[in-house]
Each structure stands twice: as C-alpha cells, then as structure tokens.
Amino acid sequence: MKNSMSSILGPEVEINGDVKVAGDLLIYGKVNGNIISEGAVNSAKGSLVKGDIKAKNASISGKVEGNLIIKEKVVLGKNSYLTGNLKAAIITIDEGAKFDGMCSMVGNQQTSDNLNNTKTSSSLNTANEQI
C-alpha cells in the first residue's frame, strides 16, 4: 500500500521560489513561484499562488495567478480565483468560482507531455498576448 502522506504549507508560510514535491501538496500559505507535483495540489481558502501549477490533480479554493496544467482532474472551488489559463483532462468549476483565462480540455497523454515540457507556460502566455 502506497503511503499518501501530504506536504503541508501552513497559513504562516510564505515561499519565494519554485516548489517541487513527489507526493501531494496542501497549501494554506503563499507561494511566489511555480509548483510541480507528481500528486495532487490542493489550495485552501485564503491561500495565494503566484506561479504556474503542474500536477496530476488539483483542487483550488484560494487564489492562483498563473497557469494550471493538470494531467487528470482539476476542481475550481466556490472560493477560488484563477487568473491564468487552465489545461486538464477533466475540469469542474463550482458555482461562485472566478476564472479569467483560456480553458482547454485535453486527453491524459497530451497533458502528460505538457508536464514534461518546460516551455508550456511561455506558450500559454504567448496565446494570451495574441488575444
């Protein structure tokens, strides 16, 4: 049985720099940088991420100023505020969620390729500039 231990960033934690985690990540605080997770990234109400999130799954209840590139499923909760583009195989947006960006639903293989492509965020930014 796989250990599903999560890493937790408490509400008093502020990280300035990129975060890479092998498992799940639960965010209550602030991250000023990109997040890469092989598991799930969950942001709590009141949290702030200024950077891209690349993960297997994500559940957002805080504020994200960056792109979400999710391999499988993403949920934007009722208290979430995403300013950036969203790419995932399965997307759920709860009533009350705020989302300002472009949305793309892709198959697992295509999203998986994007997780390994470090230039994905720059190509998404280019798409924004063309609009």
Secondary structure, DSSP 8 states (H G I E B T S, - for coil): -----EEEE-TT-EEES-EEESSEEEESSEEES-EEESSEEEE-TT-EE-S-EEESEEEE-SEEES-EEESSEEEE-TT-EEES-EEESEEEE-TT-EEES-EEE--HHHHHHHHT-TTHHHHHHHHHHH-
